[in-house]
Amino acid sequence: MEKEFVIGISGASGIIYAHRMLEILTRSAQVHLIISDAARIIASVEGVELEGFDACYYSNDMLTAKIASGSFRHDGMAIVPCSMKTLASIAAGISESLITRVADVSLKERRRCILLLREMPFNRIHLRNMLDANDAGATIMVASPGFYHRPEQISDLVDMVVARILNHLGVNHDLEVGWEGMDEGAHRSTEK
Ligand SMILES: Cc1cc2nc3c(=O)[nH]c(=O)nc-3n(C[C@H](O)[C@H](O)[C@H](O)COP(=O)(O)O)c2cc1C
């Protein structure tokens, strides 16, 4: 059966991560997409178009949507990117928007809830909220790509982060960003 995911896009920089996630996820899964008002502003600032994906779109104030209920069973939620405000609401259990409500429900129902944070530097409140959200069951990620796959363009960096999120959601993908290893010195224990 086709998997179903909820993707929240909140008002942090890095909307391009959400765009790439949607490109890949909508190929093989059903996507319920919530975009906050701040995310729409930042998408426009960053020149990223979020309309036109094969997804079910919700506005962030649609608290009566079926995805707001615990009886709606999905295969995971990811907030990409996740603002410090949305993180704070989730950490405090304040479900005043559809994104934070679905996150709250995902945590209580023990479903995957990934938060891709973007801020720099972090203050104590951010750090404490990360720990609280982690302890409640969320997976904290930061939009911080590695460089060992020798990125040549921005899309290589974006793919590095998106691949990690997809791995955690259990979604197959063909993004080639894994570590190949340096196994020259490795040998079987029976070999001399
Ligand atoms: C251009 C722009 C970039 C922003 N980037 C970030 C960011 O990277 N991280 C963050 O936590 N907030 C950022 N903000 C602030 C949030 O958008 C703001 O706190 C907003 O209320 C978040 O609302 P939401 O979480 O409901 O989307 C940015 C705001 C603007 C206008």
The ligand as an ORCA input file, in Angstrom:
! r2SCAN-3c Opt
* xyz 0 1
  C      13.448     36.020      5.634
  C      13.201     35.346      6.952
  C      13.991     34.282      7.333
  C      13.787     33.641      8.562
  N      14.593     32.595      8.886
  C      14.380     31.942     10.046
  C      15.187     30.817     10.368
  O      16.085     30.401      9.623
  N      14.934     30.173     11.529
  C      13.924     30.570     12.385
  O      13.743     29.921     13.412
  N      13.150     31.654     12.098
  C      13.350     32.345     10.954
  N      12.559     33.427     10.645
  C      11.538     33.886     11.612
  C      10.232     33.068     11.512
  O       9.726     33.092     10.196
  C       9.192     33.618     12.487
  O       9.595     33.347     13.816
  C       7.801     33.074     12.245
  O       6.930     33.582     13.232
  C       7.749     31.550     12.266
  O       6.417     31.130     12.130
  P       6.010     29.615     11.836
  O       6.880     28.763     12.685
  O       4.584     29.521     12.221
  O       6.207     29.380     10.379
  C      12.752     34.078      9.425
  C      11.940     35.150      9.022
  C      12.163     35.763      7.809
  C      11.261     36.906      7.410
*
